Amino acid sequence: MLTIKHSVVFMVLLVLVSGCNIGKRADGRHDQQAVIGFYNLENLFDTIDASGVNDEEFTPQSVKQWTSARYAAKLNNMAEVIASLGDTIGKGGPAIMGLCEVENVDVVNDLIANKHLVDLGYQVVHQESPDKRGIDVALLYRPELFQVENVTARPLYIYDQVDGERIYTRDQLLVSGLLLGEKVHVVVNHWPSRYGGEERSRPSRRAAAELSRAIVDSLQAIDNAANVILMGDLNDDPDNISVKEVLKAVKAAELNEAKDLYNPYADMHIEGVGTLCYRGFWNMFDQIVLTQGMMEAEKGLSFEKAYIYNHDRLKVADGKYKGYPYRTYVGKRYDGGYSDHFPVYIVLNKY
């Protein structure tokens, strides 16, 4: 027979083994919780000059002098942040973590082998994409919380408006599986940049949004109650056409149709906060959006809250750019910081 003392010890062990936090709803029902995050790692490159991609600037011989020591420091910084996501609410170590600006699967494996992450047992989903700079998206997951069932990389076809040549960019990574026993589909994105100007590059992001929307539509055609979480550096804000009108990811007050996606970062953007700063203006390029069935669900997975992880150590401490994200490089100057983006994460309840 278990004594009260033994029961308490058992419950503590259960929480530690499961990696989840046990909470209690107002009606007394218990729930599990999971953190889902996304982070633009700002050029996580190894030091090797790979053939066929434009990665020469991240080598020891380049102007940036990208050395093994600097690479190791970058890995440590990135791993420390990922391990800390959710700590402020007692839920560190995300169950699922989307990444972008990673050069290859080797750098991701080096990341999860870092001292800050190795004990969390992360596994990697990665597909090599045709991006001309050699950067990809990837997904980390804790297999005791998320069991992968299917992986697909969806290529984005966009073309130069002048010569008609294809512009090779990142694939969109679709990973389906069971999160806390519930079926979910996670889409990891890194939409085309604003290089050349926002207006000129706008058609490329519109095409990316159309592909993302098509992925969500295909999942909802199979199951109109599908749990879909779409995340990424969209290189557009929540109120840009690509996000609001094409992807149809909007704030709660603007949800009109059943297939519209809920964007919890839309209201934050209105409040003037963001994940990166340019010339004093905060952009909310990094977003996590989800299907409406996950909003305050009474059964299964239910959205609780969205966050920007903008801890002081991730910010420039003083000077002209005080409060901006503390970067690894500013131009060609090595600053030894983290990333030019803050990570984002959401908390989900399981009822």
N, C-alpha and C positions, 0 to 999 in steps of 0.2 A: 504493500500500500504506500502511495506517495504521501508524505507529510506536506504541510504548507510550505515549509522551507525547501523541500525537494521540488515542489511545483514551481516555485519562483526561479530556482536554478534552471529547471528545464525550459521555462519560457525564455530566459535570457539566452540560453544556448540556441534555442530555436531562432531567435532574431538574428544572432550572429551567423548562423549557418545559412539562413535564407537570404541574407543580404537585404532584407526588406525591413521597413519600420512598421510596427503594429500600432494603429491608431484606433480611435473609437468615434463613431458618428454620434450625433445628438440623440438618435433613437436607440443607442446602445450597441448597434452592430459593429463588429470589428472589420477592419480593412487592412489590406497591404498597400504599400506605396512604392512607386518607382520613379527615378529621375531619368529623363530623356534629354540629352544635350546635343549641342552643335558648336563647333569651334573652327574658325578659319585660322590655320596655324602659321600663316604668313611665310610661305616659301620654306617648308621643311624639306630641304635637299640634303643628300649626302655630299661627299666631297669629290665624287668620281665624275669625270666628264664622260657622259654616256653618248653614244653615237645616235644620230637621228633626231635629237631634241636640242633645244636652245637652253642648255643648263651651264654654259661656260662661266657665267658670272659667279656661280657657286662652286668654285674650285680654289685650292690654295694659291694658284698662280694668278688669279684674277685681281682686279683692283679692290674687290671686297675682301680678299684674303680669307676665304671661307675655309678654315682649318678644322681638323678633327676636334681640337679643344673647343672651338666655337660651336661646332655641331653638337658635341656632348652637352654643352651648357644649354643650348636651345632645347634639346630633348628633355633635359631636367626641368626647365621652366615649363614646357608644355605639359609634361606628365604631372607636375605639381598642381597645376591649375585643374586639369581633368579630375584628378583624385579628390580635389576640394569642392567640386561642383555639388551644391546642395548641402554643404556642411552647415551653412547658416540656419538651416531648418532641420538639421540632424539626419540628413539623408545623403551622405557622401558616396562617391563611386557610382556614377550613372549606370543603369542597367544597359542602356543603349547610348552610344556616342557617335554622332556623325562628324566627319572631318573633311576639310578641303585644303587645297594647296599642299598636298603630299606628293613627293616625286614618284614613289614606287612602294611596293609592298615591303621592301627591306627597311625603309625608314619607319614604317608603321610598326613593324616587328621590333625594331630598336626602341621605339617609343614605349611599347607595352612591357618591354624587358627592363625599363628604368625602375629604380628602387621605389618610386612613388606609386607605381602601378602593378608591379610584378605579383604582389600578393593578392590582387583582385582577380587574377586569372583571365584577363581579357582575351578573346579570340578576335580574329580579323576577317572582314569581308572586303575584298578589293578586286577590282577589275582594271586592267591597264586600258587607258583611254587614249585617243589619238591627238590630244592637245599638243600644240606645237612647242610649248614650253616644257612639256613632259610632266605636268601636274595633274593629279587625279583627285577623286573623292574616295572616301573609304568609310567603313563603319566598324566600330568596336562594340563588342557585346560580352556580357557576363553570362556564360552558358547555364548557370543555375537559375537565372532569371528569364533569359530569352533563348529559345531554341529555334535555330534557323531551319526553315523548310525549303525555301526556294530563293535563288538569286538570279537577277537579270540586269544586264547593263543595256540601257536604251540610248543609242547614239542620237546626237542632235545634228541635223543637216542644215547648215546655213551657208550662204554664198556671198562673196564679195560683190557689192553693188556696181563696181566699175568693170572688173574683168570676168566676173561670173565664176571665179574659182571657188571651190569649197574652202571654208574656214574651219579648220579642225579645232575642236574644243572638247570640253569635258562631257563624258557620257552622264546620264542620270541613272543612279544606282537604286534598283528596287529590291528590297529584302523583305521577304515574308516569313512569318514564324509565329511562335507562341510566346507572349509576354505575360508572365504570371498566369499561364494557362489559357490566356485569351488570344485569339487570332488577331494579328496586326500586320499591316503593310507599311514599311518605312521607305520613303523616297528621299535620297540624299542628292542635293543639287549644288552646283556652282555655275550659275548662269554667266553668260558672256559679260566682260567688263565694259566700262564706259570709255575705254581707250578711243581717242579720236573725238570725244565729246558725247554728252548724253543723247542729244538728238540724233546724231549720225549713227550711233551704235544701238539706238532704240529697237530697230527691227530684229536684231539678233536676240534681244531679251524677250521680245514678243514671241519669237519662234520657240524659245526655251519654255516660256509660259504655256504655249499651246501644247508642247510635248508633255509637260507636267500635267496639264489638265486632261490630256488624252489618257495618260497613265491612270489617273484617278477615275476617270469615266469608265475605263475598261474594268477596273476593280469593282466599281459600283454596279456595272452592268451584270456582273456575276452575282454580287451580293449587295443589295441596296443599303444594307446596314453595315457594310465593311468598315472596319476601324483603320483609317489611313492617317499616317503622320508624315507630313511633307516638311522637310527642313532644308536649310541651306543658306549660302551667301548668294542672294538673288541679284545683287548689284543694282537693285531698285528698292525704293521705299514702299511701305504699305499702300500709299495713296497714288502710286504710279499705275499707269494703265495696265502694264504687264501683270501686276499682282492683283489689283482690284477688279479689273474688268475681264482680263483673259483667264487668269487662274481662278478668279472669283473667290479670292480669300479676303474676307472683310471683317470688320469689328461686329460685335454681337448685335448692335442696334441696326445694322444694315443687312442682316441675313434675310433674304427674301424667298429663296427657293431651297428645296430640300437638299440639292446637291452643292449649294454654296459651302465654302470652307470657312471655318472660324479662324480668324487671325488675332490672337491675343496681343500681338505687338502693335496693332494699329492704334489703339488708344494710347499706348506708351509714346508712340511717335508724335502724336498730337500734343502730348505734354512736353515735347522738346528734348527727350532723351534719345539715345541711340547707341549703336555698337561701334561706330567709327566717326571720326571728326575730320572735316576738310574745310580749311579757311574759316573756322569758327562755327560751322554748321554741322549739326549732328545728323548723320544718316542712320537709318534702321535697315541696313541691308541684310542682316542676319535674323532670320525669322523661323519659327516653328508653327505650322498651321495644321489643323486637323478637321476631320469630318464631324458633322454636327452631332452624330450619335454619341460622341464621347464628351459632350457638354452636360455635366450634372446628371450622368446616367445613374439610374437606380440599381442597375445590375451590370456586372462586367467592369470595363475600364472607364473611368470618369476623370475628366480634366479638373485639376484643383487650382493651379496658378502658374503663371509664366514669370520668368525672371531674366534679368541681364546680370551676369556675374562681372561686376565692375569694381572689385576690391581695390583699395588704395595702392597695393603693390603692383597692380597692372596699369597704373597711371603715371604719367610724367609728374614728378614731384614739385617742380618749380619752373620758373622762366616763362617765356612767351607761350609755350605749349602746355602749361600746367593743366592737368586734368585730362589731357589727350591720352589715348592708349600708348603705353610704353613699348616701343617697337624694338625689334632686333636690329634693324638698320634704319637710318634716316638718310635716304639717298645712298651714297657709297660709304657713309660713316657708320661704323659699328657702335651701337649703343648697348647691346647686350640685354635688351629687354625681352618682352614676350611676343606680342603680335600687334599689328595695327588694327585688329578687331577685338572687341570683347566677346567672350562666349555667351551663349544663351542656353536656357534650359527650362523645361516644364516639369511639373509634378503630376503624376497620375495616381488615382486611387483605384483599388480593385475591390469591388463589393461582391 
